[in-house]
Amino acid sequence: MNISRSLLPFLLVILIILAVSPSDSAATILDGTVVKNTDGDTVTVLDSAKQQHRVRIAGIDAPEKNQPFGNASRKRLVELVARKDVRVEFNKHDRYGRIVGKVLVTPPGCPTCGNTLDVGLAQITMGMAWR
């Protein structure tokens, strides 16, 4: 393969960026129980050390309480996760200090499936949030 010498510094920078960029495999895991639903895309999770963590579901946006369908979106999220054990996979926090991550819960009707239902995707599928 013949690469122009002028491209080598550019390719080297790209390789370094890819090597140090966070990936899904580097995600931090939070296991706990949902103790509060703020709206259609935010929950509070209580971990085993009894510490509460505010979690913003990654990749979605849902209407606020005072907007059309805000209460319906929150109610659907309550049905999915309230008082249930969840797994949160994350690698960042937002400007308000909330964890931003993928929230996984055991699917209704499948107690042996484990935490495999993507709550954000479920909210979108039900029309209660958007990307």
ZILIN-V618850 format. One record per run of one state. SS is the DSSP state (@ for helix, = for strand, . for the rest). FROM is the first residue (numbers start at 0). TO is the last residue. If there is no record, write none. Layout:
BEGIN
SS,FROM,TO  SS,FROM,TO
END
This chain:
BEGIN
.,0,3  @,4,19  .,20,22  @,23,25  .,26,26  =,27,38  .,39,40  =,41,45  .,46,50  =,51,56  .,57,59  =,60,60  .,61,68  @,69,80  .,81,83  =,84,92  .,93,97  =,98,105  .,106,113  =,114,117  @,118,124  .,125,128  =,129,129  .,130,130
END
